[in-house]
Amino acid sequence: MGRSYESVRMGVNATAERWMRARKYLREGDRAYAERLAAMAKKHASACFYNFDDAVEAAVFSVLIEIAREVEELNVDL
């Protein structure tokens, strides 16, 4: 028997893939940012699998963690 529902991990990956497809409609200068966001969303997909029921919430949480990490690294280097 197959799976009757999509796991959060699969949902995060599907969301990231949609973000990647959407990048082609952005201005050329913004496309790299869309790619980074999609990569950030996927980065914690496995860990978020255990904590969230909603794939978009898990993707956004993952992106926010990565943004917070980058901000903290910038503050340390100043």
FILO-214432 format. One record per residue (C-alpha): residue in three letters; x, y, z. Coordinates in steps of 0.5 Angstrom, whole numbers, plus 500, padded with zeros to 3 digits. Layout:
# FILO-214432
AlaXYZ
...
# end
This chain:
# FILO-214432
Met500500500
Gly502507498
Arg503513503
Ser496517503
Tyr499523505
Glu505527504
Ser510528510
Val513534512
Arg519533509
Met516531502
Gly512538503
Val518542505
Asn522539499
Ala516541494
Thr515548497
Ala523549496
Glu522546489
Arg516551487
Trp520557490
Met526555485
Arg521555479
Ala518561481
Arg525565481
Lys524565473
Tyr519570474
Leu523575479
Arg528580476
Glu535577475
Gly538580481
Asp533577485
Arg534570482
Ala540568487
Tyr536570493
Ala530566491
Glu535560490
Arg538561497
Leu531561500
Ala530555497
Ala536552499
Met535554506
Ala528551507
Lys531544505
Lys537545510
His533543516
Ala527539513
Ser529533516
Ala529536523
Cys523540522
Phe519533520
Tyr519531527
Asn516538530
Phe511541525
Asp505538522
Asp505544516
Ala510544511
Val510551509
Glu511553517
Ala517548517
Ala520551511
Val519558514
Phe522556520
Ser528553517
Val529559513
Leu529564519
Ile534559523
Glu539560517
Ile538568517
Ala539568524
Arg545565523
Glu548569518
Val546575522
Glu549573528
Glu556571524
Leu556578521
Asn555581528
Val561577530
Asp565579524
Leu564587526
# end
